[in-house]
C-alpha cells in the first residue's frame, strides 16, 4: 500500500468549488488499497507546512494545475514534495496542454494527460514510467505513454467526502444555501474555443441519476444545504437523466441551478425546470454575430439565444448569459451586435451577464488559429503571473485601441457581475468599493462609454496589486532555490 498526497493549490476565484477532480483520484486510490490524503490550500492557514508533514511518509504527491495561476501556486508545493523524496505528478487542463514546457521544471516528474483515475493508481503501484495517460522527460526527450480508454465515473461513486470539510464549500445565492456539484464529464459538441473537445475527446459521461442523488444526499447530510448548482458543461446533455435528477431534487425540496446550451431549451423543458425547483440557468451565448458563432463551431444561432431568453422570462427563471469579445475576425459592427444581444437578454429576462475577452486557451483549435497571428509567444513567468480577468494579454489581431476597448468592456462587465452575485458575502470595505463604482459603470454601460474609464483602471490596480506582489515574491524565491529562470522557459 502506498500513501498518496493530493494537493489542490490556491486559485484567483470568488467561488469555492470542492476539488472534485482530486476526490475522484482519491476514490480510485482507496479502491486500489492505497492511502489518500487531500489538502486544499485554499482553506489552510499554512498549507505547505501541512504538506511537508504529510510528505514524510508519502510516495507520491499529485498536484492539480487546472489554470495558469493555479500552476504558479503549485510550484512551491512541488518543491516541498521533492525535498521529501516524493514523486511529483501534476494533472489538470492547464498541465495537460502545457506539458512539454512544464516538464522542463526540475521538480516535476510527470504529468497526467487528461483523465487520471487509472494513471494515479498505476503511478502509486509501479511508477510513472509504466503508467498510462502520462508524459515525462527522459534524456532530454518527452515520452508520452499510450492513452487509456475513458473511465466510467460511476465506478468511483460515492466520492470520499470525509477527506475534506464540505462546510467550507457552502456559498449562498439569494437566500439559497448551496454547494457547486459536478455530475458529468465532457460535452458532445466541438466548439473551437473550448478545452472540452481536445481534453475529453467529445466523450460525454454522466453519473446515473441514482448515483447523482446518492452523492447529493451525502453532501446535504454533511452541510444541510438547501440548493445545488450543477457545474456540468451541459447538464441537459442527457435529458432523461436530467429529468430524473430534477425529480429527485424536487422530492427532497432542494433548489437547483445548471449550465446548458440555448438550443437545448424548449417550452415543456423550461416548464419542467421551473416546476422541479430550478432557480437559475446559465448559458454560454458567446456572440451576437451569427458569422462568428458559425466560425467558432458553436452550433447555436442568435435566434436560439433570443428564444431561450423569452422562455426563461415566460416561466420566471433567473439566468446568466456569458459572452466573449475580441474574437478573431470580429469587426466593430460585430461587437455592437454582441452588446445588443447582451442588452436584449438583460431586458427580456433580467439575465445576469458576463462579457469577457476571448483569450485563446492552449490546446484548443481556436488557439492554433491564434498562433498564426503571433499569439502566445511569451515566457512561463508571464504566463503564470497574469491575472487574466483584469489583465488579459494583448490580442495581435486587434489594434491597440480595440484591445483597450474590449478590456474596458470586460472589466466593467466583471464588476457588474460580481456586484450582482458576490457582494453580499464580501467585507464592508469591498462592498463599499462596488457600491461606489456601480452607478458610474451602469451609466457607462447604458450609454456605451468605453473610453478612458479611470475608475476601472483604479479597480484593476487595487485588485492586481496584492496579486502582482505575491507572484513576484513567489517567482524570486522559486528561482533562487532551483536555479531555474522561469522567464527563460517559453510557453508551449
C-alpha positions in Angstrom: 0.0 0.0 0.0 1.3 3.4 -0.9 0.4 6.8 0.5 -0.5 9.5 -2.0 -1.0 13.1 -1.1 -3.4 15.1 -3.4 -2.8 18.8 -3.3 -5.2 21.5 -4.6 -3.3 24.9 -4.9 -4.9 28.3 -4.4 -6.8 30.0 -7.2 -7.9 33.5 -8.0 -11.7 33.0 -7.9 -14.7 34.2 -5.9 -16.3 30.7 -5.9 -15.1 27.9 -3.7 -15.8 24.7 -5.7 -15.0 21.3 -4.0 -11.9 19.7 -5.6 -13.9 17.0 -7.4 -11.1 16.0 -9.7 -8.9 15.1 -6.7 -11.8 13.4 -4.9 -12.2 11.1 -7.9 -8.5 10.3 -7.8 -8.8 9.6 -4.0 -11.7 7.2 -4.7 -9.6 5.3 -7.3 -6.7 5.1 -4.9 -8.8 3.9 -2.0 -10.4 1.2 -4.2 -6.8 0.1 -5.1 -6.0 -0.3 -1.4 -3.9 2.9 -1.1 -4.0 5.7 1.4 -5.1 9.0 0.1 -4.8 12.4 1.8 -6.3 15.5 0.3 -5.0 19.1 1.1 -7.0 22.1 -0.2 -4.6 25.0 0.1 -7.4 27.5 -0.2 -8.6 26.8 3.3 -5.3 26.0 5.1 -3.6 28.7 7.2 -0.2 27.2 6.2 -0.8 24.5 3.6 2.9 24.0 2.8 3.6 23.1 6.4 0.8 20.5 6.3 2.1 19.2 3.0 5.6 18.9 4.5 4.2 16.8 7.4 2.2 14.5 5.1 5.1 14.0 2.7 7.3 12.5 5.4 5.8 9.0 4.7 4.2 9.6 1.3 5.4 8.0 -2.0 3.6 10.3 -4.5 2.2 13.8 -4.5 -0.4 14.6 -7.1 -1.0 18.3 -7.7 -3.9 19.9 -9.6 -2.9 22.6 -12.2 -6.1 23.4 -13.9 -5.4 27.1 -14.8 -2.3 29.3 -15.1 -2.5 30.9 -11.7 -3.0 27.6 -10.0 0.1 26.3 -11.8 2.0 29.2 -10.3 1.0 28.4 -6.8 1.7 24.7 -7.4 5.5 25.4 -7.8 6.2 25.8 -4.1 4.2 22.6 -3.3 6.3 20.7 -5.8 9.5 21.8 -4.2 8.3 20.7 -0.8 7.3 17.3 -2.2 10.7 16.8 -3.9 12.6 17.8 -0.8 10.8 14.9 0.9 11.8 12.5 -1.8 8.3 12.1 -3.3 7.4 11.5 -6.9 5.7 14.7 -8.1 2.8 14.4 -10.6 0.7 17.3 -12.0 -2.6 17.0 -13.7 -5.4 19.2 -15.0 -6.3 21.1 -18.1 -3.5 23.6 -18.0 -0.9 21.0 -17.1 -2.1 18.7 -19.9 -1.9 21.3 -22.7 1.4 22.7 -21.5 3.2 19.5 -20.5 6.1 20.0 -22.8 7.1 23.3 -21.2 6.2 22.3 -17.7 8.3 19.2 -17.8 11.4 21.4 -18.1 10.9 22.2 -14.4 13.4 20.1 -12.3 10.9 19.5 -9.5 8.2 17.9 -11.6 8.5 14.2 -12.6 5.4 13.6 -14.8 2.1 15.0 -15.9 -1.1 13.1 -16.3 -2.6 13.9 -19.7 -6.4 14.2 -19.3 -8.2 11.7 -17.2 -6.2 10.4 -14.2 -8.1 7.7 -12.2 -6.2 4.8 -13.8 -2.9 6.8 -14.0 -2.7 7.7 -10.4 -3.2 4.1 -9.2 -0.6 2.9 -11.7 1.9 5.5 -10.6 1.3 4.6 -6.9 1.9 0.9 -7.7 4.6 0.8 -10.4 5.9 4.4 -11.0 5.1 6.9 -13.8 7.2 5.1 -16.5 4.7 2.2 -16.5 1.5 4.3 -16.3 -1.0 5.2 -19.0 -2.1 8.7 -19.9 1.2 10.3 -18.7 4.1 12.3 -20.1 7.6 12.6 -18.6 11.1 13.6 -19.7 13.9 11.1 -20.2 17.3 12.0 -21.5 16.0 15.4 -22.6 13.1 14.0 -24.6 9.4 13.9 -23.8 7.9 10.4 -23.5 4.2 10.1 -23.8 2.6 6.8 -22.6 -0.3 5.2 -24.5 -3.8 6.6 -23.8 -6.3 4.5 -21.8 -10.0 4.3 -22.6 -12.3 6.7 -20.8 -13.4 5.5 -17.3 -16.9 5.1 -16.1 -17.2 7.7 -13.4 -20.0 5.7 -11.7 -17.3 3.2 -10.7 -15.9 5.8 -8.3 -19.1 6.9 -6.7 -19.8 7.8 -3.9 -16.8 10.1 -3.5 -14.8 10.2 -0.2 -16.2 13.4 1.2 -14.7 12.6 4.6 -11.3 13.7 3.2 -12.4 17.3 3.2 -14.7 19.6 5.2 -17.6 20.2 3.0 -18.9 23.1 5.1 -16.0 25.1 3.6 -17.6 25.0 0.2 -21.1 26.2 1.1 -22.0 29.5 -0.5 -25.2 31.5 -0.9 -27.3 32.8 -3.7 -30.3 35.0 -3.0 -31.1 33.2 0.2 -30.3 29.7 -1.1 -27.5 27.9 0.8 -25.8 25.8 -1.8 -22.8 23.7 -3.0 -21.5 23.5 -6.5 -21.6 20.0 -7.9 -20.3 18.1 -10.9 -22.3 15.1 -12.2 -20.8 14.6 -15.6 -17.7 15.0 -17.8 -17.3 16.2 -21.2 -19.5 17.7 -23.9 -20.6 16.2 -27.3 -20.2 19.5 -29.1 -17.0 20.8 -30.7 -16.7 24.5 -30.0 -13.3 25.5 -31.3 -12.5 27.8 -28.3 -13.3 25.3 -25.6 -10.9 22.9 -23.9 -13.5 20.2 -23.8 -13.1 18.7 -27.3 -9.3 18.1 -27.0 -9.3 17.2 -23.3 -12.3 14.9 -23.0 -12.3 13.9 -26.7 -16.0 14.9 -27.1 -17.0 12.0 -24.9 -19.8 12.9 -22.5 -20.2 10.7 -19.5 -22.5 11.2 -16.5 -23.3 9.7 -13.1 -26.5 7.8 -13.3 -29.5 9.6 -11.8 -29.4 7.2 -8.8 -25.7 7.8 -8.1 -26.0 11.6 -8.6 -28.8 11.7 -6.0 -26.7 9.5 -3.6 -23.9 12.0 -3.9 -26.2 14.9 -3.3 -27.8 13.2 -0.3 -24.3 12.8 1.2 -23.5 16.5 0.6 -26.8 17.6 2.2 -26.2 15.3 5.2 -22.8 17.0 5.8 -23.8 20.6 5.1 -27.6 21.0 5.5 -27.7 23.0 2.2 -30.9 23.9 0.5 -29.6 24.1 -3.0 -27.2 22.5 -5.6 -25.7 24.2 -8.6 -24.6 21.8 -11.4 -21.2 22.8 -12.9 -21.6 20.3 -15.8 -20.8 21.9 -19.1 -24.2 20.8 -20.3 -26.4 19.4 -17.6 -29.2 18.7 -20.1 -27.0 16.7 -22.5 -29.0 13.6 -21.4 -32.4 14.9 -20.9 -33.8 11.7 -19.5 -31.1 11.6 -16.8 -31.6 15.4 -16.1 -35.3 14.9 -15.7 -34.8 12.0 -13.2 -32.3 14.1 -11.2 -34.6 17.1 -11.1 -37.5 14.9 -10.0 -35.3 13.6 -7.1 -34.3 17.1 -6.1 -38.0 18.3 -6.2 -39.0 15.4 -3.9 -36.3 16.5 -1.4 -37.2 20.2 -1.7 -33.7 21.1 -2.9 -33.4 24.1 -5.2 -31.0 23.8 -8.1 -29.3 25.6 -11.0 -27.4 24.4 -14.0 -25.5 25.2 -17.1 -26.7 24.3 -20.6 -26.9 25.4 -24.2 -29.5 27.8 -25.6 -30.6 25.3 -28.2 -31.5 22.7 -25.6 -34.4 24.7 -24.2 -38.0 24.3 -25.3 -41.3 25.3 -23.7 -42.0 21.9 -22.0 -38.5 21.5 -20.7 -38.3 25.0 -19.2 -41.6 24.5 -17.6 -40.3 21.3 -16.0 -37.2 23.1 -14.8 -39.4 25.6 -13.0 -41.7 23.0 -11.5 -38.8 21.0 -10.1 -37.2 23.9 -8.3 -34.6 25.2 -10.7 -33.7 28.7 -9.6 -31.2 29.6 -12.4 -30.0 28.5 -15.8 -26.6 29.6 -17.1 -26.0 29.7 -20.9 -22.8 30.2 -23.0 -24.1 32.6 -25.6 -20.6 33.8 -26.8 -21.5 36.3 -29.5 -24.4 38.2 -31.1 -22.9 37.8 -34.5 -24.0 34.7 -36.3 -21.0 34.6 -38.6 -18.7 34.5 -35.5 -20.9 31.8 -33.9 -20.5 29.7 -37.0 -16.8 30.4 -37.1 -16.5 29.1 -33.6 -18.4 25.9 -34.5 -20.9 26.8 -31.7 -23.8 25.1 -33.4 -26.1 27.8 -31.9 -28.0 30.6 -33.6 -28.7 34.1 -32.3 -32.4 33.2 -32.5 -31.7 30.2 -30.2 -30.3 32.6 -27.6 -33.2 35.1 -28.0 -35.7 32.3 -27.8 -34.0 30.9 -24.6 -34.3 34.4 -23.0 -38.0 34.5 -23.9 -38.7 31.1 -22.4 -36.8 31.9 -19.2 -38.9 35.1 -18.8 -42.1 33.2 -19.5 -41.5 30.8 -16.6 -39.8 33.3 -14.3 -36.4 31.6 -14.2 -33.3 33.5 -13.3 -30.5 33.2 -15.7 -26.9 34.0 -16.6 -25.6 34.5 -20.1 -21.8 34.5 -20.9 -20.3 36.3 -23.9 -16.9 36.7 -25.5 -15.4 39.7 -27.3 -12.2 40.4 -29.1 -12.6 37.3 -31.3 -10.5 36.7 -34.4 -12.4 38.2 -37.3 -14.6 40.4 -35.1 -15.3 43.9 -36.5 -16.7 46.9 -34.7 -20.2 46.2 -36.0 -19.9 42.5 -34.8 -19.0 43.8 -31.3 -22.0 46.1 -31.4 -24.2 43.1 -32.3 -22.9 41.2 -29.3 -23.6 44.2 -27.0 -27.1 44.5 -28.5 -27.7 40.8 -27.6 -26.3 41.4 -24.1 -28.8 44.2 -23.7 -31.6 42.0 -25.2 -31.2 39.1 -22.7 -30.9 41.6 -19.7 -34.0 43.4 -20.9 -36.0 40.3 -21.8 -35.5 38.0 -18.8 -33.4 40.1 -16.3 -30.4 38.0 -17.1 -27.1 38.5 -15.2 -24.4 38.7 -17.9 -20.7 38.4 -18.1 -18.7 39.7 -21.1 -15.0 38.5 -21.2 -12.1 39.0 -23.5 -11.8 35.9 -25.7 -8.4 34.7 -24.6 -7.2 31.6 -26.6 -6.8 28.6 -24.4 -3.7 26.5 -25.2 -4.6 23.1 -26.8 -7.8 24.3 -28.5 -8.4 24.7 -32.2 -9.0 28.4 -31.7 -5.6 28.8 -30.1 -3.9 27.1 -33.0 -5.5 29.7 -35.2 -4.4 32.5 -32.9 -0.8 31.3 -33.0 -0.9 32.2 -36.7 -1.2 35.8 -35.7 1.7 35.5 -33.2 -0.3 34.9 -30.1 1.4 33.0 -27.2 5.0 34.0 -27.9 5.7 34.6 -24.2 7.6 33.1 -21.3 6.3 30.9 -18.5 6.9 33.5 -15.8 4.5 35.9 -17.6 2.0 33.1 -18.3 1.9 32.0 -14.6 1.7 35.5 -13.2 -1.1 37.0 -15.4 -4.4 37.9 -13.7 -6.5 37.0 -16.8 -9.8 38.6 -15.7 -8.3 42.1 -15.2 -5.1 42.0 -17.3 -5.8 40.0 -20.5 -3.0 39.7 -22.9 -2.9 42.0 -26.0 -4.6 40.2 -28.9 -2.4 40.6 -32.0 -5.4 40.7 -34.4 -6.7 43.8 -32.7 -5.4 47.3 -32.8 -4.2 49.0 -29.6 -7.4 50.9 -29.5 -9.6 47.8 -30.0 -7.6 45.9 -27.3 -8.3 48.8 -24.8 -11.9 48.8 -25.7 -12.6 45.1 -25.2 -10.6 45.1 -22.0 -12.6 48.1 -20.6 -15.9 46.4 -21.5 -14.7 43.2 -19.9 -13.7 44.9 -16.6 -17.0 46.9 -16.4 -18.9 43.7 -17.0 -16.9 41.8 -14.4 -17.7 44.5 -11.7 -21.4 44.4 -12.6 -21.4 40.6 -12.4 -19.6 40.5 -9.1 -21.9 43.1 -7.7 -24.9 41.1 -8.7 -23.6 37.7 -7.3 -21.0 38.1 -4.7 -21.0 41.5 -3.0 -23.4 40.3 -0.2 -20.7 37.9 1.1 -17.8 40.4 0.9 -16.3 42.5 3.7 -17.6 46.0 4.4 -14.6 47.7 2.6 -15.1 45.7 -0.6 -18.8 46.2 -0.5 -18.2 50.0 -0.4 -15.9 49.8 -3.4 -18.5 48.0 -5.5 -21.4 50.2 -4.4 -19.5 53.4 -5.2 -18.4 52.1 -8.6 -21.7 50.6 -9.8 -23.7 53.8 -10.6 -20.8 55.2 -12.7 -20.3 51.9 -14.5 -24.0 51.4 -15.1 -24.0 54.8 -16.8 -21.1 53.8 -19.0 -22.8 50.5 -19.8 -26.1 52.1 -20.7 -24.5 54.8 -23.0 -21.6 52.6 -24.2 -18.9 55.0 -22.9 -15.9 52.7 -23.1 -13.1 55.2 -23.4 -10.7 56.3 -20.6 -12.5 54.6 -17.6 -10.3 55.9 -14.9 -12.4 54.2 -12.2 -11.8 50.9 -14.0 -8.0 51.4 -14.0 -8.2 52.2 -10.3 -10.2 49.0 -9.7 -7.7 46.9 -11.8 -4.8 48.4 -9.9 -6.3 47.7 -6.5 -7.2 44.1 -7.2 -4.0 43.4 -9.0 -1.6 45.0 -6.6 -1.5 42.2 -4.0 -1.6 39.6 -6.7 1.5 41.1 -8.5 3.5 41.5 -5.3 2.8 37.9 -4.3 3.7 36.5 -7.7 6.9 38.5 -7.8 8.0 37.2 -4.4 7.0 33.6 -5.3 8.9 33.7 -8.6 12.0 35.2 -7.0 12.0 32.6 -4.2 11.4 29.6 -6.6 14.2 30.7 -9.0 16.6 31.3 -6.1 16.0 27.7 -4.7 16.1 25.9 -8.1 18.5 27.9 -10.2 15.8 27.9 -13.0 14.7 31.1 -14.5 11.0 30.9 -15.5 11.5 33.8 -17.9 13.7 31.6 -20.0 11.1 28.9 -20.4 8.9 29.6 -23.4 5.2 28.8 -23.4 4.3 25.6 -25.3 
